[in-house]
């Protein structure tokens, strides 16, 4: 392990987080709130630690897979712990584990909350809470690569470790340029949504924070009712953008290059849109008698499907009151998640698609043992290494799910609550089925369960392996 490189990048991250915290301080000044003072000692602490670390000069600047994975895992844990301090110092979240849960939920874009009444938070804390979604959506280390590319080679390993999905490829020759381009697309979509919501009469502050929550597919809202109190127009805009953020961002790059034909042929995109369409139709038919008009049933079904498959987690209705058939579809969507290379969580559509193709090929092989078939996506052969990684991911996901359910079951809630709450954390979604209360928050869980679910959120956002290698002794051996 290249310890100096690990410490140097974590130092840069702490300095960047200190800079980010200036935004809620400005928010507090605008709204004349004293809560902004809670950020100042944290900013000072991050700079005191971060500046000396960022000035370290490692002998080797090459970043191999081991360094990339370890740097990403440690940085996300540090970022969440530091980000929790303002909530705790201000006493707006007086228990540190609760503050850690809320902040990790923000950065990992899960959107699960321990707050019974979010509307009691000050504007600065609301801003910080939602801004963590925007930072975590595309990845904070990807942001560092975008604004100040790191010296040395193999920095793509850093981007691959932090970006969701089976693989991350450079869309431009240089990794720094790729990161910058992704963030420009991300910022443009965020700004476009913000403008459209403001045009629909949504307050500026609400529009900004909702745009943050949608862009990061996080789901933190500024109201206890999530999105239910806003107009049909606002809800429709959010529905469209939740689906857009669930698409692989390389699709938008191809559109910018006017390569429209490959976009329509993209298998993952077609599968993603097909799942969305089928789910909306089935749920609309199933819940039609619960709404006054068929359009109303379609509108809320589309919103909830978009919210769950993109792993944003906003709500307009209490879907716990929906029939079991509709809730079962939503649970499946929780597992599926969004596309690889999007800001969404879950197992990823590409993994599901590859697994389905693998099952089909193996079924044919039972009938024709000598027939040689290969799995391909968009004309590219899926190599054995990727298949192995996908199986490893599924195995680790199932193991974490089982272990977490076992631990939180000590709280005494129903099996459905325990399973879907854990899936919600691992897939970075937020709401869960058979909830303890209508707010779908996690305040009723014990501190141990909250800590387990917080760890699950970080595991889920980094897709398990980067965090898992922290427990492997070989990771920490010097070369």
C-alpha positions as CSV (number, residue, x, y, z in Angstrom):
1,X,0.0,0.0,0.0
2,X,1.2,3.5,-0.9
3,X,0.4,5.1,2.4
4,X,1.6,8.6,1.5
5,X,-0.6,8.6,-1.7
6,X,-3.6,7.5,0.3
7,X,-3.1,10.2,3.0
8,X,-2.4,12.9,0.3
9,X,-5.6,12.3,-1.5
10,X,-7.6,12.0,1.7
11,X,-6.1,15.4,2.7
12,X,-7.3,16.9,-0.6
13,X,-10.7,15.4,0.0
14,X,-10.9,17.0,3.5
15,X,-9.9,20.4,2.1
16,X,-12.6,20.1,-0.6
17,X,-15.2,19.2,2.0
18,X,-14.2,22.2,4.0
19,X,-14.7,24.3,0.9
20,X,-18.2,22.7,0.4
21,X,-19.2,23.7,3.9
22,X,-18.8,27.4,3.1
23,X,-22.0,27.1,1.1
24,X,-24.3,26.3,4.1
25,X,-22.4,29.0,6.0
26,X,-23.5,31.5,3.2
27,X,-27.0,30.0,3.4
28,X,-27.1,30.8,7.1
29,X,-26.0,34.3,6.5
30,X,-28.8,34.8,3.9
31,X,-31.4,33.5,6.3
32,X,-29.8,35.1,9.3
33,X,-29.4,31.8,11.2
34,X,-26.9,31.1,13.9
35,X,-26.7,27.4,12.8
36,X,-24.0,28.4,10.3
37,X,-21.6,28.9,13.2
38,X,-21.6,25.1,13.7
39,X,-19.7,24.7,10.4
40,X,-16.8,27.0,11.2
41,X,-15.0,24.8,13.8
42,X,-15.4,21.8,11.4
43,X,-14.0,23.8,8.5
44,X,-11.0,24.7,10.6
45,X,-10.5,21.1,11.8
46,X,-10.6,19.8,8.2
47,X,-8.1,22.4,7.0
48,X,-5.8,21.7,9.9
49,X,-5.7,18.0,9.1
50,X,-6.1,18.3,5.3
51,X,-3.5,20.9,4.4
52,X,-0.4,19.0,5.8
53,X,-1.7,15.7,4.4
54,X,-2.2,17.2,0.9
55,X,1.4,18.4,0.9
56,X,2.9,14.9,1.3
57,X,5.1,13.8,-1.6
58,X,4.9,10.1,-2.2
59,X,7.8,8.5,-4.0
60,X,5.4,6.6,-6.3
61,X,2.4,8.3,-7.9
62,X,1.1,5.3,-9.7
63,X,-2.3,4.3,-8.5
64,X,-3.0,0.6,-8.9
65,X,-6.3,-1.1,-8.2
66,X,-5.4,-1.7,-4.5
67,X,-4.7,2.0,-3.9
68,X,-7.7,3.1,-5.8
69,X,-10.1,0.9,-3.9
70,X,-8.6,1.7,-0.5
71,X,-8.5,5.5,-1.2
72,X,-12.2,5.5,-2.2
73,X,-13.3,3.4,0.8
74,X,-11.4,5.4,3.4
75,X,-12.3,8.8,1.9
76,X,-16.1,8.1,1.8
77,X,-16.0,7.0,5.5
78,X,-14.0,10.1,6.5
79,X,-16.2,12.3,4.4
80,X,-19.4,11.0,6.1
81,X,-17.9,11.2,9.6
82,X,-16.7,14.8,9.1
83,X,-20.0,15.8,7.4
84,X,-21.9,14.6,10.4
85,X,-20.1,17.0,12.8
86,X,-22.2,20.2,12.0
87,X,-25.4,18.4,12.6
88,X,-24.1,17.1,15.9
89,X,-22.4,20.4,17.1
90,X,-25.6,22.4,16.3
91,X,-27.6,19.8,18.2
92,X,-30.1,19.7,15.4
93,X,-29.3,16.0,15.4
94,X,-28.1,15.5,19.0
95,X,-27.0,11.9,18.7
96,X,-23.8,11.4,16.7
97,X,-24.7,8.0,15.2
98,X,-28.0,9.6,14.0
99,X,-25.9,12.4,12.5
100,X,-23.6,9.9,10.9
101,X,-26.5,7.9,9.5
102,X,-28.1,11.1,8.0
103,X,-24.8,12.3,6.4
104,X,-23.8,8.9,5.1
105,X,-27.4,8.6,3.7
106,X,-26.8,12.0,2.0
107,X,-23.4,11.3,0.5
108,X,-24.3,7.8,-0.6
109,X,-27.5,9.2,-2.1
110,X,-29.7,6.8,-0.2
111,X,-32.1,9.4,1.2
112,X,-33.1,7.4,4.3
113,X,-33.6,9.6,7.3
114,X,-33.8,9.4,11.1
115,X,-35.6,12.8,11.2
116,X,-39.3,12.7,12.3
117,X,-39.8,16.3,11.3
118,X,-37.4,17.6,8.6
119,X,-39.1,20.9,8.5
120,X,-37.7,21.9,11.9
121,X,-34.2,21.9,10.5
122,X,-32.6,25.3,9.8
123,X,-32.0,26.4,6.1
124,X,-28.3,25.9,6.4
125,X,-28.7,22.3,7.7
126,X,-31.3,21.6,5.0
127,X,-28.9,22.9,2.4
128,X,-26.0,20.8,3.6
129,X,-28.2,17.7,3.9
130,X,-29.4,18.0,0.3
131,X,-26.0,19.2,-1.1
132,X,-24.4,16.0,0.1
133,X,-26.6,14.2,-2.4
134,X,-25.3,16.3,-5.3
135,X,-21.7,15.8,-4.2
136,X,-22.1,12.0,-3.7
137,X,-24.2,11.5,-6.9
138,X,-21.3,11.7,-9.4
139,X,-18.6,11.1,-6.8
140,X,-16.4,13.5,-4.8
141,X,-13.2,12.0,-6.0
142,X,-14.4,12.2,-9.6
143,X,-15.0,15.9,-8.8
144,X,-11.4,16.2,-7.7
145,X,-10.2,14.6,-10.9
146,X,-12.4,17.1,-12.8
147,X,-11.1,20.2,-11.2
148,X,-7.5,19.2,-10.4
149,X,-6.3,16.0,-12.2
150,X,-4.0,14.0,-10.0
151,X,-0.4,13.4,-10.9
152,X,0.7,9.9,-11.8
153,X,-0.8,7.1,-13.9
154,X,-3.7,4.7,-13.5
155,X,-6.0,7.3,-12.0
156,X,-8.8,5.5,-13.9
157,X,-8.6,3.0,-11.1
158,X,-9.8,5.7,-8.7
159,X,-12.7,6.6,-11.0
160,X,-13.7,2.9,-11.5
161,X,-13.7,2.3,-7.8
162,X,-16.0,5.2,-7.1
163,X,-18.3,5.1,-10.1
164,X,-21.3,2.7,-9.9
165,X,-21.6,-0.2,-12.3
166,X,-19.7,-3.2,-13.6
167,X,-17.2,-1.0,-15.5
168,X,-16.1,2.6,-16.2
169,X,-14.4,3.5,-19.4
170,X,-12.9,6.8,-20.5
171,X,-15.2,8.7,-22.9
172,X,-12.3,11.0,-23.7
173,X,-8.6,10.2,-24.1
174,X,-7.7,11.7,-20.7
175,X,-9.4,10.6,-17.4
176,X,-9.4,14.2,-16.1
177,X,-11.2,15.3,-19.3
178,X,-13.7,12.5,-18.8
179,X,-14.4,13.5,-15.2
180,X,-14.8,17.2,-16.2
181,X,-17.2,16.3,-19.1
182,X,-19.3,14.1,-16.8
183,X,-19.6,16.8,-14.2
184,X,-20.5,19.4,-16.9
185,X,-23.4,17.2,-18.1
186,X,-24.4,16.6,-14.5
187,X,-24.4,20.3,-13.7
188,X,-26.3,21.2,-16.8
189,X,-29.1,18.7,-16.1
190,X,-29.3,20.0,-12.5
191,X,-29.6,23.6,-13.7
192,X,-32.2,22.7,-16.3
193,X,-34.4,20.9,-13.7
194,X,-34.0,23.8,-11.3
195,X,-35.1,26.3,-13.9
196,X,-38.1,24.2,-14.9
197,X,-39.3,23.8,-11.3
198,X,-38.9,27.5,-10.6
199,X,-40.9,28.2,-13.8
200,X,-43.7,26.0,-12.3
201,X,-43.9,28.1,-9.2
202,X,-41.8,26.1,-6.8
203,X,-39.9,28.3,-4.3
204,X,-36.2,28.9,-5.3
205,X,-34.8,27.2,-2.1
206,X,-37.1,24.2,-2.5
207,X,-36.3,24.0,-6.3
208,X,-32.5,24.0,-5.6
209,X,-32.6,21.4,-2.9
210,X,-35.0,19.2,-4.8
211,X,-32.7,19.5,-7.9
212,X,-29.8,18.4,-5.7
213,X,-31.8,15.4,-4.4
214,X,-33.0,14.4,-7.9
215,X,-29.6,14.8,-9.6
216,X,-27.9,12.6,-7.0
217,X,-30.9,10.2,-7.0
218,X,-30.9,10.7,-3.3
219,X,-34.4,11.8,-2.3
220,X,-33.9,14.2,0.7
221,X,-36.8,16.7,0.6
222,X,-37.5,19.9,2.4
223,X,-41.0,18.8,3.5
224,X,-42.2,15.9,5.6
225,X,-44.6,14.9,2.8
226,X,-41.6,14.6,0.4
227,X,-43.0,15.8,-3.0
228,X,-46.7,15.1,-2.3
229,X,-47.6,18.8,-1.6
230,X,-46.3,20.1,-4.9
231,X,-48.2,20.5,-8.1
232,X,-48.7,17.8,-10.7
233,X,-46.4,19.8,-13.0
234,X,-43.6,19.8,-10.5
235,X,-44.1,16.1,-9.8
236,X,-44.0,15.4,-13.6
237,X,-40.8,17.3,-14.0
238,X,-39.2,15.4,-11.2
239,X,-40.4,12.1,-12.7
240,X,-38.7,12.8,-16.0
241,X,-35.5,13.9,-14.4
242,X,-35.3,10.9,-12.0
243,X,-35.5,8.7,-15.1
244,X,-32.9,10.8,-16.9
245,X,-30.4,10.5,-14.0
246,X,-30.9,6.7,-14.0
247,X,-29.4,6.5,-17.5
248,X,-25.7,5.9,-18.2
249,X,-24.1,9.3,-18.6
250,X,-22.1,8.0,-21.6
251,X,-25.4,8.1,-23.5
252,X,-25.5,11.9,-23.1
253,X,-22.0,12.1,-24.4
254,X,-23.0,10.2,-27.5
255,X,-25.9,12.5,-28.0
256,X,-23.5,15.5,-27.7
257,X,-21.5,13.9,-30.5
258,X,-24.7,13.4,-32.5
259,X,-24.2,9.6,-32.5
260,X,-27.9,8.9,-32.2
261,X,-27.9,5.5,-33.8
262,X,-25.8,3.8,-31.1
263,X,-28.0,5.4,-28.5
264,X,-31.1,3.7,-29.8
265,X,-29.2,0.4,-30.1
266,X,-27.9,0.5,-26.6
267,X,-29.2,-2.7,-24.9
268,X,-29.0,-1.5,-21.4
269,X,-31.0,1.7,-22.2
270,X,-33.7,-0.3,-24.0
271,X,-33.9,-2.8,-21.2
272,X,-34.1,0.0,-18.6
273,X,-36.9,1.8,-20.5
274,X,-38.7,-1.5,-21.1
275,X,-38.7,-2.3,-17.4
276,X,-39.9,1.2,-16.6
277,X,-42.8,1.0,-19.1
278,X,-43.9,-2.5,-18.1
279,X,-43.8,-1.6,-14.3
280,X,-45.8,1.6,-14.9
281,X,-48.5,-0.2,-16.9
282,X,-48.8,-3.1,-14.4
283,X,-49.0,-0.8,-11.3
284,X,-51.4,1.6,-13.0
285,X,-53.8,-1.2,-13.8
286,X,-53.4,-2.6,-10.2
287,X,-54.1,0.7,-8.4
288,X,-56.5,2.3,-10.8
289,X,-59.5,1.8,-8.5
290,X,-57.7,3.7,-5.7
291,X,-57.7,7.0,-7.7
292,X,-60.4,9.2,-9.1
293,X,-59.1,9.1,-12.7
294,X,-56.9,6.7,-14.7
295,X,-54.5,9.6,-15.4
296,X,-54.0,10.2,-11.7
297,X,-53.2,6.5,-11.2
298,X,-50.8,6.6,-14.1
299,X,-49.2,9.8,-12.8
300,X,-48.5,8.5,-9.3
301,X,-47.5,5.0,-10.6
302,X,-45.0,6.6,-13.0
303,X,-43.6,8.8,-10.3
304,X,-43.1,5.9,-7.9
305,X,-41.6,3.6,-10.5
306,X,-39.1,6.4,-11.5
307,X,-38.3,7.1,-7.9
308,X,-37.6,3.5,-7.0
309,X,-35.8,2.2,-10.1
310,X,-33.6,5.4,-10.2
311,X,-33.1,4.8,-6.4
312,X,-34.1,8.5,-5.7
313,X,-36.8,7.6,-3.2
314,X,-39.1,10.6,-3.4
315,X,-42.7,9.9,-2.8
316,X,-46.1,11.4,-3.7
317,X,-48.3,8.8,-2.1
318,X,-48.1,6.2,0.7
319,X,-47.4,3.1,-1.5
320,X,-47.6,1.0,1.7
321,X,-51.4,1.3,1.1
322,X,-51.1,-0.2,-2.4
323,X,-51.9,-3.8,-3.2
324,X,-49.2,-6.5,-2.6
325,X,-48.8,-6.9,-6.4
326,X,-47.7,-3.3,-6.8
327,X,-45.5,-3.3,-3.7
328,X,-43.8,-6.5,-5.0
329,X,-43.0,-4.8,-8.3
330,X,-41.4,-1.9,-6.4
331,X,-39.3,-4.3,-4.3
332,X,-38.0,-5.9,-7.5
333,X,-37.2,-2.5,-8.9
334,X,-35.3,-1.8,-5.6
335,X,-33.0,-4.7,-6.4
336,X,-32.6,-3.8,-10.1
337,X,-31.7,-0.2,-9.6
338,X,-30.6,2.1,-12.4
339,X,-28.1,1.9,-15.2
340,X,-24.3,1.5,-14.8
341,X,-22.6,4.8,-15.1
342,X,-25.6,6.7,-13.8
343,X,-26.0,8.4,-10.4
344,X,-28.5,5.7,-9.3
345,X,-27.8,2.7,-7.0
346,X,-29.1,-0.9,-6.9
347,X,-27.5,-3.9,-8.6
348,X,-27.6,-2.1,-12.0
349,X,-29.5,-2.9,-15.1
350,X,-26.4,-4.1,-17.0
351,X,-25.7,-6.7,-14.4
352,X,-29.2,-8.0,-14.5
353,X,-29.1,-8.1,-18.3
354,X,-25.8,-10.0,-18.4
355,X,-27.1,-12.5,-15.8
356,X,-30.2,-13.1,-17.9
357,X,-28.1,-13.7,-21.0
358,X,-25.9,-16.0,-19.1
359,X,-28.9,-18.0,-17.9
360,X,-30.2,-18.2,-21.4
361,X,-26.9,-19.5,-22.8
362,X,-26.5,-22.1,-20.1
363,X,-30.1,-23.3,-20.7
364,X,-29.2,-23.8,-24.4
365,X,-26.0,-25.5,-23.5
366,X,-27.9,-28.2,-21.5
367,X,-29.6,-29.1,-24.8
368,X,-26.6,-28.6,-27.1
369,X,-23.5,-29.3,-24.9
370,X,-21.0,-28.8,-27.8
371,X,-22.5,-25.4,-28.9
372,X,-20.2,-22.5,-28.1
373,X,-22.0,-19.2,-27.3
374,X,-20.6,-16.0,-26.0
375,X,-22.3,-13.2,-24.1
376,X,-22.2,-9.8,-25.7
377,X,-23.5,-6.3,-24.9
378,X,-23.8,-3.8,-27.7
379,X,-21.6,-6.0,-29.8
380,X,-18.9,-6.2,-27.2
381,X,-18.0,-9.6,-25.8
382,X,-18.4,-9.9,-22.0
383,X,-15.1,-11.3,-20.8
384,X,-14.8,-14.0,-18.1
385,X,-13.3,-11.4,-15.7
386,X,-16.5,-9.3,-15.8
387,X,-18.7,-12.4,-15.3
388,X,-16.6,-13.4,-12.3
389,X,-16.9,-9.9,-10.8
390,X,-20.7,-9.9,-11.3
391,X,-21.1,-13.3,-9.6
392,X,-18.8,-12.1,-6.8
393,X,-20.9,-8.9,-6.4
394,X,-24.2,-10.9,-6.2
395,X,-22.6,-13.3,-3.7
396,X,-21.4,-10.4,-1.5
397,X,-24.7,-8.6,-1.8
398,X,-26.6,-11.6,-0.7
399,X,-24.2,-12.3,2.2
400,X,-24.4,-8.7,3.5
401,X,-28.2,-8.7,3.1
402,X,-28.5,-11.8,5.2
403,X,-26.1,-10.7,7.9
404,X,-27.7,-7.2,8.2
405,X,-31.2,-8.6,8.3
406,X,-30.2,-11.0,11.1
407,X,-28.7,-8.1,13.2
408,X,-31.6,-5.6,12.7
409,X,-34.2,-8.3,13.4
410,X,-33.2,-8.0,17.0
411,X,-35.3,-4.8,17.0
412,X,-38.4,-6.9,16.7
413,X,-39.9,-5.5,13.5
414,X,-41.5,-7.6,10.8
415,X,-39.5,-9.7,8.4
416,X,-40.7,-7.6,5.5
417,X,-39.6,-4.4,7.2
418,X,-36.2,-5.9,8.0
419,X,-35.5,-7.2,4.5
420,X,-36.8,-4.2,2.6
421,X,-35.1,-1.7,5.0
422,X,-31.8,-3.5,4.4
423,X,-32.3,-3.6,0.6
424,X,-33.1,0.1,0.8
425,X,-29.8,0.8,2.5
426,X,-27.7,-1.6,0.3
427,X,-29.3,-0.3,-2.9
428,X,-29.2,3.4,-1.8
429,X,-33.0,3.9,-2.2
430,X,-34.4,5.3,1.0
431,X,-38.1,4.2,1.5
432,X,-39.0,0.6,2.3
433,X,-42.1,-1.5,2.4
434,X,-44.2,-2.4,5.5
435,X,-42.6,0.6,7.2
436,X,-42.9,1.3,10.9
437,X,-44.6,4.6,10.2
438,X,-45.9,6.6,7.2
439,X,-42.8,8.8,7.0
440,X,-40.6,5.8,6.0
441,X,-37.9,7.1,8.3
442,X,-35.5,5.0,10.4
443,X,-35.8,6.9,13.7
444,X,-37.4,3.9,15.4
445,X,-34.5,1.6,14.8
446,X,-32.0,1.0,17.5
447,X,-28.6,2.7,17.4
448,X,-26.9,-0.7,16.5
449,X,-29.3,-1.2,13.6
450,X,-28.7,2.4,12.4
451,X,-25.0,1.8,12.5
452,X,-25.4,-1.5,10.5
453,X,-27.6,0.3,7.9
454,X,-25.2,3.2,7.7
455,X,-22.4,0.7,6.9
456,X,-24.7,-1.0,4.4
457,X,-25.3,2.4,2.6
458,X,-21.5,2.9,2.2
459,X,-21.0,-0.7,1.0
460,X,-23.9,-0.2,-1.4
461,X,-22.7,3.1,-2.9
462,X,-19.2,1.8,-3.4
463,X,-20.5,-1.6,-4.6
464,X,-19.1,-3.6,-1.7
465,X,-15.6,-4.6,-2.8
466,X,-13.8,-1.2,-2.1
467,X,-15.0,-1.4,1.5
468,X,-14.5,-5.1,1.8
469,X,-10.8,-4.9,0.9
470,X,-10.2,-2.7,4.0
471,X,-10.6,-5.9,6.0
472,X,-8.0,-7.9,3.9
473,X,-4.5,-7.8,5.6
474,X,-2.7,-7.9,2.2
475,X,-4.3,-4.5,1.4
476,X,-2.1,-2.8,4.0
477,X,1.2,-4.5,3.3
478,X,3.9,-2.2,1.8
479,X,5.2,-3.2,-1.6
